[in-house]
Amino acid sequence: MLRQTRTEEKGQEMKSMVQTIEAAEGEGLSPLIPVKEAAIFLDLAEGGVRDKIRRGVIPGIKIGARLYVKRDEFMEKIEAGAFNVRP
């Protein structure tokens, strides 16, 4: 019974997160990418990406307890040469 309750809680958490992301996208925000993907792209640790989001170097948004990178603005910065990205 306890396991079922935790599963239900996780399901509710996921539904809430999806609704929050959909609401953010509905407000005209760029599509979001997880910090992990940005870290792989930039060849940085996830903590380094989070730090750069907090300092405003990387455009991001916090939804609940999670940080996301704003894809369009992030790509614009990369194209402008704001980050040293290896080919």
A tleap script that builds the chain and sets N, CA, C and O, in Angstrom:
source leaprc.protein.ff14SB
mol = sequence {
  NMET LEU ARG GLN THR ARG THR GLU GLU LYS
  GLY GLN GLU MET LYS SER MET VAL GLN THR
  ILE GLU ALA ALA GLU GLY GLU GLY LEU SER
  PRO LEU ILE PRO VAL LYS GLU ALA ALA ILE
  PHE LEU ASP LEU ALA GLU GLY GLY VAL ARG
  ASP LYS ILE ARG ARG GLY VAL ILE PRO GLY
  ILE LYS ILE GLY ALA ARG LEU TYR VAL LYS
  ARG ASP GLU PHE MET GLU LYS ILE GLU ALA
  GLY ALA PHE ASN VAL ARG CPRO
}
set mol.1.N position { 0.831 -1.193 0.000 }
set mol.1.CA position { 0.000 0.000 0.000 }
set mol.1.C position { 0.872 1.252 0.000 }
set mol.1.O position { 0.567 2.215 -0.704 }
set mol.2.N position { 1.952 1.251 0.781 }
set mol.2.CA position { 2.837 2.414 0.836 }
set mol.2.C position { 3.473 2.664 -0.531 }
set mol.2.O position { 3.615 3.812 -0.955 }
set mol.3.N position { 3.851 1.596 -1.212 }
set mol.3.CA position { 4.472 1.734 -2.530 }
set mol.3.C position { 3.501 2.386 -3.515 }
set mol.3.O position { 3.907 3.225 -4.320 }
set mol.4.N position { 2.259 2.018 -3.459 }
set mol.4.CA position { 1.252 2.585 -4.351 }
set mol.4.C position { 1.098 4.086 -4.088 }
set mol.4.O position { 0.925 4.864 -5.025 }
set mol.5.N position { 1.160 4.483 -2.848 }
set mol.5.CA position { 1.039 5.894 -2.495 }
set mol.5.C position { 2.207 6.687 -3.070 }
set mol.5.O position { 2.005 7.774 -3.611 }
set mol.6.N position { 3.422 6.161 -2.960 }
set mol.6.CA position { 4.595 6.850 -3.509 }
set mol.6.C position { 4.497 6.949 -5.028 }
set mol.6.O position { 4.859 7.969 -5.615 }
set mol.7.N position { 4.010 5.892 -5.656 }
set mol.7.CA position { 3.832 5.911 -7.104 }
set mol.7.C position { 2.819 6.975 -7.494 }
set mol.7.O position { 3.021 7.697 -8.471 }
set mol.8.N position { 1.745 7.076 -6.749 }
set mol.8.CA position { 0.733 8.100 -7.016 }
set mol.8.C position { 1.319 9.491 -6.818 }
set mol.8.O position { 1.033 10.400 -7.598 }
set mol.9.N position { 2.141 9.669 -5.776 }
set mol.9.CA position { 2.772 10.966 -5.524 }
set mol.9.C position { 3.680 11.360 -6.684 }
set mol.9.O position { 3.666 12.505 -7.136 }
set mol.10.N position { 4.474 10.392 -7.164 }
set mol.10.CA position { 5.364 10.686 -8.287 }
set mol.10.C position { 4.568 11.021 -9.541 }
set mol.10.O position { 4.953 11.900 -10.312 }
set mol.11.N position { 3.458 10.318 -9.741 }
set mol.11.CA position { 2.597 10.610 -10.887 }
set mol.11.C position { 2.041 12.019 -10.811 }
set mol.11.O position { 2.000 12.727 -11.817 }
set mol.12.N position { 1.613 12.430 -9.630 }
set mol.12.CA position { 1.088 13.787 -9.439 }
set mol.12.C position { 2.183 14.822 -9.664 }
set mol.12.O position { 1.949 15.869 -10.269 }
set mol.13.N position { 3.389 14.516 -9.165 }
set mol.13.CA position { 4.518 15.436 -9.342 }
set mol.13.C position { 4.824 15.623 -10.822 }
set mol.13.O position { 5.057 16.745 -11.272 }
set mol.14.N position { 4.824 14.532 -11.578 }
set mol.14.CA position { 5.092 14.611 -13.010 }
set mol.14.C position { 3.999 15.395 -13.726 }
set mol.14.O position { 4.293 16.215 -14.596 }
set mol.15.N position { 2.750 15.153 -13.371 }
set mol.15.CA position { 1.644 15.900 -13.980 }
set mol.15.C position { 1.791 17.385 -13.705 }
set mol.15.O position { 1.598 18.214 -14.594 }
set mol.16.N position { 2.132 17.714 -12.472 }
set mol.16.CA position { 2.306 19.108 -12.094 }
set mol.16.C position { 3.438 19.753 -12.879 }
set mol.16.O position { 3.313 20.889 -13.337 }
set mol.17.N position { 4.546 19.029 -13.035 }
set mol.17.CA position { 5.689 19.568 -13.768 }
set mol.17.C position { 5.326 19.801 -15.232 }
set mol.17.O position { 5.675 20.832 -15.807 }
set mol.18.N position { 4.632 18.852 -15.825 }
set mol.18.CA position { 4.223 18.993 -17.230 }
set mol.18.C position { 3.298 20.198 -17.384 }
set mol.18.O position { 3.444 20.977 -18.326 }
set mol.19.N position { 2.363 20.352 -16.475 }
set mol.19.CA position { 1.439 21.487 -16.545 }
set mol.19.C position { 2.185 22.807 -16.398 }
set mol.19.O position { 1.868 23.781 -17.080 }
set mol.20.N position { 3.178 22.843 -15.506 }
set mol.20.CA position { 3.954 24.061 -15.316 }
set mol.20.C position { 4.743 24.406 -16.571 }
set mol.20.O position { 4.794 25.567 -16.976 }
set mol.21.N position { 5.356 23.402 -17.186 }
set mol.21.CA position { 6.121 23.636 -18.413 }
set mol.21.C position { 5.197 24.086 -19.534 }
set mol.21.O position { 5.523 25.014 -20.274 }
set mol.22.N position { 4.043 23.434 -19.663 }
set mol.22.CA position { 3.091 23.825 -20.707 }
set mol.22.C position { 2.600 25.249 -20.482 }
set mol.22.O position { 2.425 26.005 -21.438 }
set mol.23.N position { 2.376 25.619 -19.221 }
set mol.23.CA position { 1.939 26.980 -18.924 }
set mol.23.C position { 3.029 27.980 -19.283 }
set mol.23.O position { 2.743 29.054 -19.813 }
set mol.24.N position { 4.283 27.627 -18.994 }
set mol.24.CA position { 5.404 28.512 -19.315 }
set mol.24.C position { 5.523 28.693 -20.824 }
set mol.24.O position { 5.748 29.803 -21.307 }
set mol.25.N position { 5.370 27.597 -21.566 }
set mol.25.CA position { 5.435 27.696 -23.020 }
set mol.25.C position { 4.269 28.506 -23.552 }
set mol.25.O position { 4.417 29.236 -24.532 }
set mol.26.N position { 3.105 28.387 -22.913 }
set mol.26.CA position { 1.931 29.151 -23.321 }
set mol.26.C position { 2.113 30.638 -23.108 }
set mol.26.O position { 1.447 31.446 -23.755 }
set mol.27.N position { 3.010 31.007 -22.205 }
set mol.27.CA position { 3.276 32.421 -21.932 }
set mol.27.C position { 4.335 32.983 -22.874 }
set mol.27.O position { 4.816 34.097 -22.667 }
set mol.28.N position { 4.696 32.238 -23.889 }
set mol.28.CA position { 5.642 32.742 -24.882 }
set mol.28.C position { 7.097 32.472 -24.564 }
set mol.28.O position { 7.975 33.028 -25.225 }
set mol.29.N position { 7.385 31.641 -23.577 }
set mol.29.CA position { 8.771 31.326 -23.271 }
set mol.29.C position { 9.309 30.342 -24.301 }
set mol.29.O position { 8.561 29.552 -24.877 }
set mol.30.N position { 10.594 30.401 -24.519 }
set mol.30.CA position { 11.241 29.477 -25.448 }
set mol.30.C position { 11.071 28.053 -24.946 }
set mol.30.O position { 10.921 27.828 -23.745 }
set mol.31.N position { 11.095 27.092 -25.861 }
set mol.31.CA position { 11.108 25.694 -25.400 }
set mol.31.C position { 12.306 25.485 -24.470 }
set mol.31.O position { 13.337 26.142 -24.614 }
set mol.32.N position { 12.162 24.596 -23.548 }
set mol.32.CA position { 13.173 24.404 -22.518 }
set mol.32.C position { 13.952 23.120 -22.735 }
set mol.32.O position { 13.417 22.122 -23.219 }
set mol.33.N position { 15.228 23.162 -22.368 }
set mol.33.CA position { 16.026 21.938 -22.395 }
set mol.33.C position { 16.580 21.702 -20.998 }
set mol.33.O position { 16.863 22.657 -20.275 }
set mol.34.N position { 16.735 20.454 -20.615 }
set mol.34.CA position { 17.272 20.142 -19.287 }
set mol.34.C position { 18.721 20.590 -19.146 }
set mol.34.O position { 19.464 20.664 -20.124 }
set mol.35.N position { 19.100 20.883 -17.928 }
set mol.35.CA position { 20.469 21.290 -17.623 }
set mol.35.C position { 21.454 20.214 -18.094 }
set mol.35.O position { 22.537 20.538 -18.582 }
set mol.36.N position { 21.090 18.961 -17.953 }
set mol.36.CA position { 21.985 17.866 -18.343 }
set mol.36.C position { 22.356 17.951 -19.821 }
set mol.36.O position { 23.517 17.749 -20.178 }
set mol.37.N position { 21.382 18.249 -20.685 }
set mol.37.CA position { 21.670 18.361 -22.118 }
set mol.37.C position { 22.575 19.546 -22.411 }
set mol.37.O position { 23.494 19.444 -23.224 }
set mol.38.N position { 22.320 20.668 -21.751 }
set mol.38.CA position { 23.172 21.842 -21.949 }
set mol.38.C position { 24.596 21.556 -21.485 }
set mol.38.O position { 25.560 21.997 -22.110 }
set mol.39.N position { 24.724 20.814 -20.382 }
set mol.39.CA position { 26.050 20.467 -19.858 }
set mol.39.C position { 26.815 19.609 -20.853 }
set mol.39.O position { 28.009 19.813 -21.068 }
set mol.40.N position { 26.128 18.650 -21.457 }
set mol.40.CA position { 26.780 17.797 -22.453 }
set mol.40.C position { 27.206 18.641 -23.652 }
set mol.40.O position { 28.321 18.494 -24.153 }
set mol.41.N position { 26.331 19.515 -24.105 }
set mol.41.CA position { 26.605 20.352 -25.262 }
set mol.41.C position { 27.812 21.258 -25.027 }
set mol.41.O position { 28.653 21.434 -25.909 }
set mol.42.N position { 27.884 21.831 -23.819 }
set mol.42.CA position { 28.970 22.760 -23.502 }
set mol.42.C position { 30.205 22.071 -22.935 }
set mol.42.O position { 31.218 22.723 -22.681 }
set mol.43.N position { 30.126 20.756 -22.735 }
set mol.43.CA position { 31.210 20.000 -22.127 }
set mol.43.C position { 31.553 20.559 -20.748 }
set mol.43.O position { 32.717 20.782 -20.417 }
set mol.44.N position { 30.503 20.778 -19.957 }
set mol.44.CA position { 30.634 21.261 -18.583 }
set mol.44.C position { 29.939 20.290 -17.648 }
set mol.44.O position { 29.144 19.455 -18.080 }
set mol.45.N position { 30.242 20.406 -16.373 }
set mol.45.CA position { 29.500 19.657 -15.370 }
set mol.45.C position { 28.120 20.304 -15.216 }
set mol.45.O position { 27.959 21.497 -15.473 }
set mol.46.N position { 27.131 19.519 -14.797 }
set mol.46.CA position { 25.792 20.070 -14.594 }
set mol.46.C position { 25.814 21.209 -13.582 }
set mol.46.O position { 25.095 22.195 -13.743 }
set mol.47.N position { 26.629 21.083 -12.546 }
set mol.47.CA position { 26.742 22.148 -11.544 }
set mol.47.C position { 27.255 23.448 -12.148 }
set mol.47.O position { 26.842 24.535 -11.746 }
set mol.48.N position { 28.158 23.328 -13.116 }
set mol.48.CA position { 28.673 24.521 -13.793 }
set mol.48.C position { 27.594 25.226 -14.594 }
set mol.48.O position { 27.534 26.455 -14.622 }
set mol.49.N position { 26.743 24.445 -15.244 }
set mol.49.CA position { 25.628 25.036 -16.002 }
set mol.49.C position { 24.648 25.707 -15.042 }
set mol.49.O position { 24.187 26.820 -15.297 }
set mol.50.N position { 24.331 25.033 -13.942 }
set mol.50.CA position { 23.408 25.634 -12.958 }
set mol.50.C position { 23.955 26.953 -12.431 }
set mol.50.O position { 23.220 27.928 -12.280 }
set mol.51.N position { 25.259 26.971 -12.151 }
set mol.51.CA position { 25.895 28.184 -11.661 }
set mol.51.C position { 25.794 29.306 -12.694 }
set mol.51.O position { 25.511 30.450 -12.339 }
set mol.52.N position { 26.023 28.984 -13.967 }
set mol.52.CA position { 25.942 29.991 -15.026 }
set mol.52.C position { 24.504 30.483 -15.220 }
set mol.52.O position { 24.291 31.643 -15.572 }
set mol.53.N position { 23.526 29.618 -14.995 }
set mol.53.CA position { 22.125 30.059 -15.064 }
set mol.53.C position { 21.849 31.034 -13.928 }
set mol.53.O position { 21.253 32.089 -14.146 }
set mol.54.N position { 22.278 30.688 -12.722 }
set mol.54.CA position { 22.042 31.563 -11.557 }
set mol.54.C position { 22.706 32.928 -11.720 }
set mol.54.O position { 22.176 33.941 -11.262 }
set mol.55.N position { 23.889 32.951 -12.387 }
set mol.55.CA position { 24.606 34.212 -12.600 }
set mol.55.C position { 24.116 34.973 -13.827 }
set mol.55.O position { 24.545 36.100 -14.075 }
set mol.56.N position { 23.203 34.347 -14.606 }
set mol.56.CA position { 22.656 35.019 -15.770 }
set mol.56.C position { 23.479 34.870 -17.037 }
set mol.56.O position { 23.178 35.500 -18.050 }
set mol.57.N position { 24.521 34.037 -16.989 }
set mol.57.CA position { 25.358 33.830 -18.164 }
set mol.57.C position { 24.618 32.979 -19.191 }
set mol.57.O position { 24.685 33.235 -20.394 }
set mol.58.N position { 23.915 31.968 -18.702 }
set mol.58.CA position { 23.100 31.112 -19.552 }
set mol.58.C position { 21.635 31.433 -19.257 }
set mol.58.O position { 21.239 31.474 -18.092 }
set mol.59.N position { 20.826 31.662 -20.295 }
set mol.59.CA position { 19.419 31.976 -20.071 }
set mol.59.C position { 18.666 30.748 -19.563 }
set mol.59.O position { 18.630 29.713 -20.228 }
set mol.60.N position { 18.078 30.870 -18.406 }
set mol.60.CA position { 17.370 29.738 -17.832 }
set mol.60.C position { 16.153 30.159 -17.045 }
set mol.60.O position { 15.868 31.344 -16.874 }
set mol.61.N position { 15.450 29.162 -16.575 }
set mol.61.CA position { 14.242 29.393 -15.787 }
set mol.61.C position { 14.130 28.272 -14.769 }
set mol.61.O position { 14.469 27.123 -15.050 }
set mol.62.N position { 13.654 28.618 -13.591 }
set mol.62.CA position { 13.434 27.624 -12.554 }
set mol.62.C position { 11.948 27.298 -12.522 }
set mol.62.O position { 11.109 28.191 -12.399 }
set mol.63.N position { 11.634 26.033 -12.632 }
set mol.63.CA position { 10.249 25.582 -12.555 }
set mol.63.C position { 10.200 24.548 -11.436 }
set mol.63.O position { 10.779 23.467 -11.547 }
set mol.64.N position { 9.520 24.885 -10.385 }
set mol.64.CA position { 9.540 24.024 -9.210 }
set mol.64.C position { 10.948 24.020 -8.651 }
set mol.64.O position { 11.518 25.076 -8.377 }
set mol.65.N position { 11.501 22.849 -8.485 }
set mol.65.CA position { 12.858 22.736 -7.960 }
set mol.65.C position { 13.893 22.535 -9.067 }
set mol.65.O position { 15.079 22.361 -8.786 }
set mol.66.N position { 13.448 22.559 -10.320 }
set mol.66.CA position { 14.353 22.250 -11.438 }
set mol.66.C position { 14.693 23.487 -12.257 }
set mol.66.O position { 13.881 24.398 -12.420 }
set mol.67.N position { 15.919 23.488 -12.766 }
set mol.67.CA position { 16.361 24.549 -13.666 }
set mol.67.C position { 16.348 24.032 -15.096 }
set mol.67.O position { 16.697 22.881 -15.357 }
set mol.68.N position { 15.944 24.890 -16.009 }
set mol.68.CA position { 15.943 24.569 -17.435 }
set mol.68.C position { 16.626 25.690 -18.180 }
set mol.68.O position { 16.680 26.826 -17.709 }
set mol.69.N position { 17.147 25.363 -19.345 }
set mol.69.CA position { 17.787 26.346 -20.218 }
set mol.69.C position { 16.787 26.711 -21.313 }
set mol.69.O position { 16.139 25.840 -21.895 }
set mol.70.N position { 16.674 28.010 -21.584 }
set mol.70.CA position { 15.789 28.481 -22.660 }
set mol.70.C position { 16.500 28.249 -23.988 }
set mol.70.O position { 17.486 28.915 -24.306 }
set mol.71.N position { 15.990 27.310 -24.744 }
set mol.71.CA position { 16.673 26.828 -25.955 }
set mol.71.C position { 16.992 27.934 -26.960 }
set mol.71.O position { 18.144 28.061 -27.376 }
set mol.72.N position { 16.022 28.723 -27.353 }
set mol.72.CA position { 16.240 29.725 -28.408 }
set mol.72.C position { 17.295 30.753 -28.005 }
set mol.72.O position { 18.189 31.070 -28.790 }
set mol.73.N position { 17.190 31.267 -26.791 }
set mol.73.CA position { 18.151 32.274 -26.333 }
set mol.73.C position { 19.544 31.659 -26.165 }
set mol.73.O position { 20.555 32.300 -26.452 }
set mol.74.N position { 19.579 30.423 -25.700 }
set mol.74.CA position { 20.833 29.690 -25.532 }
set mol.74.C position { 21.524 29.516 -26.885 }
set mol.74.O position { 22.725 29.756 -27.008 }
set mol.75.N position { 20.774 29.104 -27.882 }
set mol.75.CA position { 21.344 28.900 -29.217 }
set mol.75.C position { 21.813 30.219 -29.825 }
set mol.75.O position { 22.834 30.256 -30.513 }
set mol.76.N position { 21.077 31.300 -29.578 }
set mol.76.CA position { 21.506 32.615 -30.066 }
set mol.76.C position { 22.849 32.995 -29.463 }
set mol.76.O position { 23.721 33.512 -30.162 }
set mol.77.N position { 23.022 32.740 -28.155 }
set mol.77.CA position { 24.294 33.066 -27.500 }
set mol.77.C position { 25.427 32.223 -28.065 }
set mol.77.O position { 26.543 32.711 -28.241 }
set mol.78.N position { 25.141 30.971 -28.344 }
set mol.78.CA position { 26.171 30.096 -28.912 }
set mol.78.C position { 26.572 30.593 -30.298 }
set mol.78.O position { 27.759 30.663 -30.618 }
set mol.79.N position { 25.582 30.937 -31.118 }
set mol.79.CA position { 25.874 31.435 -32.456 }
set mol.79.C position { 26.635 32.745 -32.421 }
set mol.79.O position { 27.418 33.031 -33.326 }
set mol.80.N position { 26.417 33.542 -31.391 }
set mol.80.CA position { 27.115 34.815 -31.240 }
set mol.80.C position { 28.530 34.627 -30.663 }
set mol.80.O position { 29.294 35.584 -30.546 }
set mol.81.N position { 28.859 33.391 -30.309 }
set mol.81.CA position { 30.197 33.111 -29.790 }
set mol.81.C position { 30.358 33.359 -28.318 }
set mol.81.O position { 31.481 33.544 -27.848 }
set mol.82.N position { 29.269 33.369 -27.568 }
set mol.82.CA position { 29.345 33.640 -26.138 }
set mol.82.C position { 30.010 32.508 -25.349 }
set mol.82.O position { 30.514 32.724 -24.247 }
set mol.83.N position { 30.008 31.300 -25.922 }
set mol.83.CA position { 30.614 30.149 -25.249 }
set mol.83.C position { 31.628 29.509 -26.188 }
set mol.83.O position { 31.469 29.544 -27.408 }
set mol.84.N position { 32.657 28.933 -25.614 }
set mol.84.CA position { 33.634 28.190 -26.413 }
set mol.84.C position { 33.108 26.773 -26.581 }
set mol.84.O position { 33.292 25.928 -25.705 }
set mol.85.N position { 32.460 26.518 -27.699 }
set mol.85.CA position { 31.899 25.203 -27.957 }
set mol.85.C position { 32.789 24.503 -28.960 }
set mol.85.O position { 33.095 25.037 -30.026 }
set mol.86.N position { 33.198 23.297 -28.599 }
set mol.86.CA position { 34.052 22.504 -29.482 }
set mol.86.C position { 33.210 21.866 -30.567 }
set mol.86.O position { 32.111 21.384 -30.292 }
set mol.87.N position { 33.709 21.855 -31.804 }
set mol.87.CA position { 32.957 21.219 -32.901 }
set mol.87.C position { 32.901 19.711 -32.752 }
set mol.87.O position { 32.308 19.030 -33.589 }
savepdb mol mol.pdb
quit
